[in-house]
C-alpha cells in the first residue's frame, strides 16, 4: 500500500531501506524526541530488526516517508485495544537533513487521512515531549488540538518532562 501527494510518498518499508533508515535515525537530535525504545546510536542491525518486526505485525500501520524519491523517516498509526479500539496513536520521525521542508506535516496529513478514511479510526492522538516545539507546530498545522499537558509524566535522559497530548477526531464522527 502507498499513500502519496505530489512529492511525498508513504510506503511499507523493505530491507532495502535499512541503510537509509540507519543513516537518518542515527542522530541524537532525532532520538532525543523519541521514546527510549528507539536506540541511539542507531545501527543497520537496528533498522533490519525494526523492518522485520513490523513486516509481521498487521496491527500497526507503519510507513517509510519518501520525499522526491529519498527515504527521510517513518510514520505510523498504532491502534488501541479494548475501549480504545477506535483510537490510534500517531508516531513519526524525520531525519535532520529533511527538517523545515514541510515534509513531516504532509506525511502526518497523509497518514491521518488514511487512519480516518481507510481504518475508520475515530480519534488519532500523539504525545510530544515538552521541549519538542517543532513537532507541536506540525500537529497544529494538521488540525490537531492540544488536549492536555501530562505534568512530569516522562523521563528522557534522566530528566523529568511534561508530555503535551494532541488529538484529532475524525470529522465524520463530529456530524
C-alpha positions in Angstrom: 0.0 0.0 0.0 1.2 3.5 -0.8 -0.1 6.9 0.2 1.1 9.9 -1.7 0.7 13.5 -2.6 2.7 15.4 -5.3 6.1 15.0 -3.6 5.6 12.8 -0.5 5.2 9.0 -0.7 4.4 6.8 2.3 5.1 3.1 1.7 5.8 0.0 3.6 9.5 -0.4 4.4 11.6 -3.2 2.9 15.1 -4.4 3.9 16.5 -2.4 1.0 15.6 0.7 3.1 17.8 -0.3 6.1 20.9 1.7 5.1 19.0 4.9 4.6 16.9 4.4 7.7 20.1 3.8 9.8 21.7 6.9 8.3 18.7 9.2 9.1 17.9 7.6 12.5 21.5 7.6 13.9 21.3 11.1 15.2 20.9 12.3 18.8 18.8 15.3 17.5 16.3 12.8 16.2 16.4 10.2 19.0 16.1 12.8 21.8 12.5 13.4 20.7 11.5 9.7 20.7 10.9 7.0 23.2 13.8 5.1 24.7 12.9 2.0 22.6 14.4 4.0 19.7 18.1 3.2 20.1 20.9 5.7 20.0 23.3 5.0 18.3 21.0 3.5 15.6 22.7 0.8 13.5 21.9 -1.0 10.3 21.1 -4.0 12.6 18.6 -1.9 14.5 16.9 -0.9 11.1 16.8 -4.6 10.0 15.3 -5.7 13.3 12.6 -2.9 13.1 11.7 -3.6 9.5 11.5 -7.4 10.0 9.4 -6.9 13.2 6.8 -4.6 11.6 6.6 -6.8 8.5 4.9 -9.4 10.7 2.7 -7.1 12.7 -0.6 -6.3 11.0 -1.9 -4.3 13.9 0.5 -1.4 13.4 0.4 0.6 10.2 4.0 1.9 9.7 5.3 3.5 6.6 8.6 5.0 5.4 8.4 8.6 4.4 9.9 9.4 1.0 10.5 12.9 -0.4 11.4 13.3 -4.0 12.4 9.6 -4.0 14.6 9.8 -0.9 13.9 8.0 2.3 13.7 10.6 5.1 11.8 9.0 8.1 8.9 6.9 9.3 5.4 7.5 10.4 2.8 5.1 11.8 -0.5 4.6 13.5 -0.7 2.2 16.4 -4.4 1.2 17.1 -5.6 1.0 20.6 -7.3 -2.0 22.3 -10.4 -2.7 24.3 -12.3 0.5 24.9 -9.6 2.4 22.9 -10.1 0.2 19.8 -11.4 3.2 17.8 -8.3 5.3 18.6 -4.8 5.2 17.4 -1.5 6.7 18.5 0.4 8.6 15.8 4.2 8.4 15.7 6.8 9.8 13.4 10.4 10.8 12.9 12.3 12.5 10.1 16.0 12.8 9.5 17.5 16.1 10.4 18.6 17.0 6.9 14.9 16.9 5.9 13.7 19.2 8.7 12.0 22.5 7.9 10.8 21.5 4.4 7.1 20.8 5.3 7.7 17.1 4.8 6.5 16.0 8.2 3.3 18.0 8.1 2.4 16.4 4.7 3.3 12.9 5.9 1.1 13.5 9.0 -1.8 14.7 6.9 -1.5 11.6 4.6 -1.4 9.1 7.5 -4.2 10.9 9.3 -6.4 10.8 6.3 -5.6 7.1 5.9 -6.5 6.4 9.5 -9.8 8.2 9.3 -10.9 7.1 5.8 -9.4 3.6 5.4 -9.1 2.3 9.0 -12.2 4.1 10.2 -10.4 5.4 13.3 -12.4 7.7 15.5 -9.5 9.6 17.1 -5.8 9.9 16.5 -3.5 11.3 19.2 0.1 11.9 19.8 2.2 12.7 22.9 5.0 15.2 22.4 7.9 16.0 24.8 7.6 19.5 26.2 10.8 20.6 24.5 9.8 19.5 21.0 8.1 22.7 19.8 8.6 21.9 16.1 6.6 18.7 16.5 3.8 20.6 18.2 3.7 23.0 15.3 3.4 20.1 12.9 0.4 18.7 14.6 -1.2 22.1 15.0 -0.7 22.7 11.2 -2.5 19.4 10.6 -5.5 20.3 12.7 -4.6 18.5 15.9 -5.6 20.3 19.1 -3.7 20.4 22.4 -6.0 18.4 24.7 -3.9 18.5 27.8 -0.5 18.5 29.4 0.5 15.5 31.4 2.7 17.0 34.1 6.0 15.4 34.9 4.9 12.2 33.1 8.0 11.2 31.2 11.7 10.7 31.8 14.2 11.2 29.0 18.0 11.3 29.5 17.5 11.3 33.3 15.3 14.4 33.3 11.6 14.6 34.0 9.4 16.3 31.4 5.8 17.2 30.7 4.0 15.5 27.8 1.8 17.6 25.6 -1.1 15.4 24.3 -2.6 16.4 21.0 -5.6 14.8 19.4 -7.8 15.0 16.3 -11.3 13.5 16.0 -12.4 12.1 12.6 -14.7 14.7 11.2 -17.2 12.0 10.2 -17.9 11.4 13.9 -18.5 15.1 14.5 -21.6 15.4 12.3 
